[in-house]
Amino acid sequence: MGLAGGKLVAVLFDESEEEIRGEAVIDLANWPDPRAWEALMATTEDELLAAIAVWELGVSLGRLLHYDFATGFRAESFNSEIQRGLKDERHRRANASEHR
């Protein structure tokens, strides 16, 4: 993860950055790095973030699921909105593969 990824992680955990934390959730999925995965996983119980971007959190986790650092992931352990984001990302990937 480059400098931008590190800054996104910092924003993700900074509760005073409420307006852009949701954007950080989305953008972190663009860095296939264990630190991005760990940061996103750490925010799954964040009530403030849940009010902003819980579905987006599921989508971002879904985008990183196929990397080795995501082994052992259990979607059932998350709330329904995170699960919905994961499911939507899975469908998006499947549709994109069909159209190649």
C-alpha positions as CSV (number, residue, x, y, z in Angstrom):
1,M,0.0,0.0,0.0
2,G,1.4,3.3,-1.0
3,L,1.3,6.6,0.8
4,A,-2.2,7.2,-0.4
5,G,-3.3,3.9,1.1
6,G,-1.8,4.8,4.4
7,K,-3.6,8.1,4.4
8,L,-6.9,6.3,3.7
9,V,-6.3,4.0,6.6
10,A,-5.7,7.0,8.9
11,V,-8.9,8.7,7.6
12,L,-10.9,5.6,8.1
13,F,-10.0,5.5,11.8
14,D,-10.3,9.3,12.3
15,E,-13.9,9.9,13.7
16,S,-13.5,13.6,13.1
17,E,-13.3,12.9,9.4
18,E,-16.9,11.8,9.3
19,E,-17.7,13.2,5.9
20,I,-14.9,11.4,4.1
21,R,-14.6,8.1,6.1
22,G,-17.2,6.5,3.7
23,E,-15.0,7.5,0.7
24,A,-12.0,5.9,2.4
25,V,-14.0,2.6,2.8
26,I,-14.6,2.6,-1.0
27,D,-11.1,3.7,-2.0
28,L,-9.3,1.2,0.2
29,A,-10.7,-1.6,-2.0
30,N,-8.3,-0.3,-4.7
31,W,-5.3,-1.3,-2.7
32,P,-4.9,-5.1,-2.6
33,D,-2.8,-5.1,0.5
34,P,-3.3,-6.9,3.9
35,R,-3.2,-3.6,5.7
36,A,-6.2,-2.3,3.7
37,W,-8.1,-5.6,4.5
38,E,-7.2,-5.4,8.2
39,A,-8.4,-1.8,8.3
40,L,-11.7,-2.6,6.7
41,M,-12.2,-5.6,8.9
42,A,-11.5,-3.5,12.0
43,T,-14.2,-1.1,11.1
44,T,-17.0,-3.7,10.7
45,E,-18.1,-3.1,14.3
46,D,-17.8,0.7,14.0
47,E,-21.2,2.2,14.7
48,L,-20.4,5.6,13.4
49,L,-19.1,4.2,10.2
50,A,-22.1,1.9,9.9
51,A,-24.3,5.0,9.8
52,I,-22.3,6.3,6.8
53,A,-21.1,3.4,4.7
54,V,-22.0,-0.1,5.9
55,W,-23.1,-1.4,2.5
56,E,-20.0,0.1,0.9
57,L,-17.9,-1.7,3.5
58,G,-19.4,-5.0,2.3
59,V,-18.6,-4.1,-1.3
60,S,-15.0,-3.2,-0.5
61,L,-14.5,-6.4,1.5
62,G,-15.9,-8.3,-1.5
63,R,-13.4,-6.7,-3.8
64,L,-10.5,-7.9,-1.7
65,L,-11.9,-11.4,-1.0
66,H,-10.0,-13.2,-3.7
67,Y,-6.6,-12.3,-2.3
68,D,-4.6,-14.7,-0.1
69,F,-4.7,-12.3,2.9
70,A,-8.5,-12.7,3.0
71,T,-8.5,-16.5,3.8
72,G,-10.8,-17.6,6.5
73,F,-13.3,-14.9,6.0
74,R,-16.8,-15.7,7.1
75,A,-19.5,-13.4,5.7
76,E,-22.2,-14.8,8.0
77,S,-20.6,-13.2,11.0
78,F,-21.4,-9.7,9.8
79,N,-24.6,-7.7,9.8
80,S,-27.1,-7.9,7.0
81,E,-26.0,-4.7,5.3
82,I,-22.4,-5.8,5.1
83,Q,-23.6,-9.2,3.8
84,R,-25.7,-7.4,1.2
85,G,-22.7,-5.4,0.0
86,L,-20.7,-8.6,-0.3
87,K,-23.4,-10.3,-2.2
88,D,-23.8,-7.3,-4.6
89,E,-20.1,-7.3,-5.3
90,R,-20.1,-11.0,-5.9
91,H,-22.9,-10.6,-8.4
92,R,-21.1,-7.6,-10.1
93,R,-17.9,-9.8,-10.5
94,A,-19.9,-12.7,-11.9
95,N,-21.7,-10.4,-14.4
96,A,-18.4,-8.8,-15.4
97,S,-16.8,-12.2,-16.0
98,E,-19.7,-13.3,-18.2
99,H,-19.3,-10.2,-20.4
100,R,-15.6,-10.7,-21.2
